[in-house]
Amino acid sequence: MEQAPLLKAIETAAGGPADSTYNSEGKAAAAGVVPVALPYLRCPSDDFDQSAKGAANYVGSLGPQCAAGPCGVDPNQQYCQTGMNWGYQTSPDHGNSYSAQDIRGLFNRLGANLTFSSVPDGLSNTIAVGEVLVGQHDHLGGNWADGNGGASHASTIVPINTVTDGPADCSMGAQSKNNWNTSWGFKSRHTGGTNFLFADGSVHFITQGIDHKTYQCLGCRNDNQAFTMP
């Protein structure tokens, strides 16, 4: 992205390499370095404030990682559990693990180390990054430079284009933007689906009507299932 000066400024302000640690954001923000509005991190079709600093429409995929919400309404939690025989086991909520073996997708919140060799299913068969809507997710309007500010807050257990335009409380249950079990999904303003970047660098538009098992297998890096892009 040719933003080496910005990276250096963030690392200098944070006192070390830019990573997903919780304290790097505060140090860099105090120095006036972040958040920064980068136009190529925003999709023009998203009606959320395009000038919002720190907002991003593209986040790393957790894959079929569990994501219990705080509202007591978790209709999608079933898709990260054992017993479905979909090639993967249950996982810690929200990608909160330092161990790569606990992470179903390619990204996580705590910095578990994953590389291309961590994708035995094949890079062309595994989602890396997808689109999100900033206003329908309570973690995405803050700071793209910090791991807990939106770098990896979308799980494939949530069906594509699930609407969560309710207020930032639990008053609307599954439709509330802070009900993570529904809001932490990939979604866009594009008709019928959402764009995804796969680990091999290819970009695919996946329709919201995709078979849900197929979608989970594309999100999981190591399910050992013979699924490819439909």
WODA-V378329 format. One record per backbone hydrogen bond with DSSP energy under -1.0 kcal/mol. CO is the residue of the C=O (numbers start at 1). NH is the residue of the N-H. Records with the same first field share a line. If there is no record, write none. Layout:
CO->NH  NH
//
This chain:
3->7
4->8
5->9
6->10
7->11
8->12
9->13
10->14
11->16
23->27
24->28
25->29
26->30
27->31
28->33
29->32
38->41
39->42
41->57
43->46
49->52
52->55
57->132
59->130
61->107
62->105
63->65  156
66->94
76->79
77->80
92->95
93->96
95->97  109
99->102
100->103
104->221
115->118
116->119
119->122
122->125
123->126
126->199
128->61
129->197
130->59
131->187
133->136
134->137
137->140
143->146
146->149
151->60
154->62
155->158
159->162
167->169
170->173
172->175
173->176
175->166
176->179
177->138
178->180
179->182  183
180->184
183->185
184->155
186->161
192->208
194->206
195->131
196->204
197->128  129
198->201
202->198
204->196
206->194
207->210
211->215
212->216
213->217
214->218
215->219
216->220
218->127
221->121
225->227
//
